[in-house]
Amino acid sequence: MKNKKFLIIGIVLLMLVFLYQQNEQKEMKTNSNRYTPEEYVKITHSECCKNATTYQINTRQFTQEGTFLSAEKQLPRLKELGIDI
């Protein structure tokens, strides 16, 4: 009696897995054309930023005080290093 229950449960589970896989394949076929990425991203840069060197600072670690005011004092030094933005 126990073996028949396990056999029936096993068959039902196999059927469910099979049906689930068929459903997934159908969804993949219908959703395959949903999004087609372009090969290259087309970005237009403004002229002032096209060839600029950017530098990002973490204000807390950039200066001992960790403030914008103290970081502002370092801007001429960064400009001398060739930083534009």
C-alpha positions, 0 to 999 in steps of 0.5 A: 500500500505504501509503495503504491502511494509513493509511486502515485506521488512520484508520477504526479510530481514528474508530470508537474515538472514536465508540464512546468518545463513545457510552460517555461519553454513556451514563455521563452519563445514568446518573450524572446523578442521582447527586448533586443539590445543595441550593439553600441550605446550612443551617448552624446557628450557636451563639448566641455566634457568630451576630453575632460579629466574627471576626479571624484573625491570622498570629502571625509578622507580627502582632507583632515577636516573632512569638510567641503570648505577644506576640500575647496582649498585643494581645488587649485592643487587638483587643477595643477595636476590636470583635473578638469572636473 
